[in-house]
Amino acid sequence: MSYPKGERVWLRHIDGHGQTRYIITSPPDRRVYKLYTPEEDGGWKLWGKDASAGKLADRFMARRSA
């Protein structure tokens, strides 16, 4: 699986079937974290950015649960 270029993957959430549900990445300076979900064509859809990886994941999960 190819990840967004120039970014480091810090967290990868995998479901019970072994499929990646989302990833959290950042550039090397770690000033901003980005949350992506995989697309069927092998690309990544950007859902949001935040200075805190935890807040970003919480916000995404709240949106998906609503």
C-alpha positions in Angstrom: 0.0 0.0 0.0 1.4 3.4 -1.0 1.0 6.2 1.6 0.8 9.9 0.9 4.2 11.1 -0.4 6.5 12.9 2.0 4.4 12.0 5.1 5.1 9.5 7.9 2.3 7.2 9.0 1.9 7.4 12.8 -1.3 5.4 13.3 -3.1 2.9 11.1 -6.6 1.7 12.2 -7.4 -1.8 11.0 -10.9 -3.4 11.2 -11.7 -7.0 12.2 -11.3 -8.1 8.6 -7.7 -6.7 8.3 -8.8 -3.7 6.2 -7.3 -0.3 6.8 -10.0 2.1 7.9 -7.9 5.2 8.3 -4.4 6.5 8.8 -3.0 9.5 10.6 0.2 11.0 9.1 2.4 14.0 9.4 5.2 15.6 7.5 8.6 15.2 9.2 8.3 18.4 11.3 5.1 17.0 13.0 3.4 20.5 13.0 0.2 19.2 11.6 -1.4 15.7 11.5 -3.7 14.6 8.7 -6.3 11.9 8.7 -7.0 9.9 5.5 -9.3 7.0 4.5 -8.4 4.6 1.6 -10.2 5.0 -1.7 -11.0 2.1 -4.0 -8.6 3.3 -6.6 -5.7 2.9 -4.2 -5.5 6.6 -3.3 -6.2 8.4 -0.1 -9.1 10.8 0.8 -8.1 13.6 3.2 -10.7 14.1 5.9 -9.0 16.7 8.1 -6.0 18.2 9.7 -5.1 19.2 13.3 -2.1 20.0 15.5 -3.2 17.1 17.7 -3.4 13.6 16.3 -5.7 12.6 19.2 -8.2 15.4 18.6 -8.2 14.6 14.9 -9.0 11.0 15.5 -11.7 11.8 18.0 -13.3 14.4 15.7 -13.3 11.8 12.8 -14.8 9.1 14.9 -17.6 11.4 16.2 -18.4 12.4 12.6 -18.5 8.7 11.5 -20.8 7.7 14.4 -23.3 10.5 13.8 
